[in-house]
Structures are given as structure tokens and as C-alpha cells.
């Protein structure tokens, strides 16, 4: 009979060890679950905050003076996003061109692209622009630049009279003939 009790004790010890391992896994998974829930909550709050900010955006907002170069408090400032379609939920990085707007309202890489196109003696292709803005002439970089060029055309900053050839926009009526 001694061997039966030894076998039972051995099985009990193995079961106890398995229970302890599973409890450790549960504790680890509980920590991961809590971390994932916290991340989800932060994303929900961020989405709601961005939605509120976008809903409150207007084409003109009173500026708050920070230094002498900037407008004084209450003086209206034309927003770079004036006239942007408000039904889009998200951030409009390239605003629609409007009279009086300069390339300085564009994000850096878009501003560089507009300047390269403006300095070119004639129409340029994406593969000609890529090295001039400091990117390697990889297929991915060329395609990414081409999509940025198309976005600049859609928003009235550039023209594309011949597919793949981009020029500075001829602003006859305030927007490019290619813009929507």
C-alpha cells in the first residue's frame, strides 16, 4: 500500500505545480488584459477629443498673441484649413489652396515638393523630384512622392495636364483645373 500513497502524493504534487503554473499564467494575462484595456480607453478618449476639436473648428479663429510678430488677441487669422471639407473625420494635412495662401502652410515634405516643382524649368515627374527632396530613388519613395503630388493636384497646389507630369498651378479661378 505504501506505493499507492506515494503515487497519490506524487500526482498531488504534480497537480499542485500545474495549478501554480496556471495561476501565474492567469496573473500575467490579467496584467496584459488591464494594459490592453488602458490602451483602448486612451484611444477612445483621443478619438472623442479629436472629434470634439474638429466639430468646433471654424475657418477663422481669434488668435492669441504670443509675440509681436503674431496677430493680437481677437484679431481674425485665416486658417490654413479654411474651406476644407468638414464631413471628413481626420486631420487634413494638405489644405485646399486659397488666394493669399503660401507654401508655408504645407507640411515640410509637401512644401519641398511644391518648391522643387516651382523651380523646375518645365513639367517634372515624381522620379525627378525624389532625389531633389533628399530621398533615395527607390520605387517605394517614388510612389509615395507620386501620391503626394496627386494630393497637391487635388487640393489646387499643382497641375497635372499630362498624366505623370506636374507643374505649378495656374490659378485662373482660385483653384487648379484638376482640383475637385
Order of alpha helices (4+ residues) and beta strands (2+ residues): alpha-beta-beta-alpha-alpha-alpha-beta-beta
